[in-house]
Amino acid sequence: MSRANTVAILKAKPGREADLETLLLSMCRASRDEPGNLRWDIWRDRDDPGRFVLDELYVDADAVQAHRATPHFQAYLARIGELADRIAVVGEPVDVA
């Protein structure tokens, strides 16, 4: 089984910090309950409260693709552009404990 990790860095647009946090929190339960999800965590930058980091771990790339097809991810995609600038990296393990 080859794990897949997604890390997304989201910087809220001015005045949209609370809206971004609400959107991210709305994703937690549904994302964590997906088959193939091992971790779905939200972190806030302590030096920049408008910057959030999503740390997601899935059993494999197919689980990531399944996540991207869910209604909650599609709802996120529909709104994220108005709320934040986003960088996402989908990783494959090289040397992971």
N, C-alpha and C positions, 0 to 999 in steps of 0.2 A: 504494500500500500504506500503510495507516494503522497505525502501531505502537501497541502497548498495553503500558503499564507497570503493574506491581503492586508496591506497597511495603507490607510488613506489619511492624508493630512488635509484638514479642512480649515480654512481661514475665513471666519465670518465677515461678510460685507458690513460696512459701518451701520450700526443700529440694528443689525439682524442677529446678534449673538443669541438672544433668548429664543428666537424662532429656530435657529440652527440646533440649539440644544434640545428643544422640544421635538424636532424632526428626528434627531438621532436617538433620543430616548424612546420614541415611538417604534423604532426598529428593533430594539433589544429583544423582547420576548419572542417575537415571531422568528427572528434570525437565530436565536439560541435554540429554538425548538425544531429547526430544520434537520431532517436526516442528513448526516454527514458533517454537521457543524460541531466542532470541538471547543471553540472559544469565539466569543464576540464581545469585545470589551471597548469601552469608550474612555479615553483619557483626555484631560484638559491640561494644556500647557500652564504651569503655575506662574510663569512670567508673562504670559499673554492669554488672558482668559477668553479671548475670542478665537483661539486656535485649539482645535480638537484633533485627536488622533484615534482612528478606529484600528483595532488590532483584531483581525479575524483569522481563525485557523479552521481548515476543513480537511476531511480525510483524503481528498484528492481533487484534481481539477474538475472532474464531473460534478462534484458537490458545489464547487464555486459557480459553475455554469447553471446548476439548478437554482442556486441562490439568486443569481442575476435574472432568472425568469419568474421569480415570485412576485405577487402583487405588491408586497411591501417594498421590495427593491425598486420596482417600476415606479411606485409613488415617490420614493426617494429621488430617483433620477429626474422625475418631472419637476421637482422643486429645488434641487440642490443648486442649480445654476443661478437662481435668484437670491440664494442665501449665502453662498460661499464660493471661494476659489478652491479648487480641489486638485490634489495630486494623489493618484492611486498606483500602487505597485503590487502586482501579483507575483509572489515568489515561489520558487521550488527549492526544496532543501538541498543544501550542499553538505553541511556538517552541522546537524541539529541534534541536541541531546534529548 
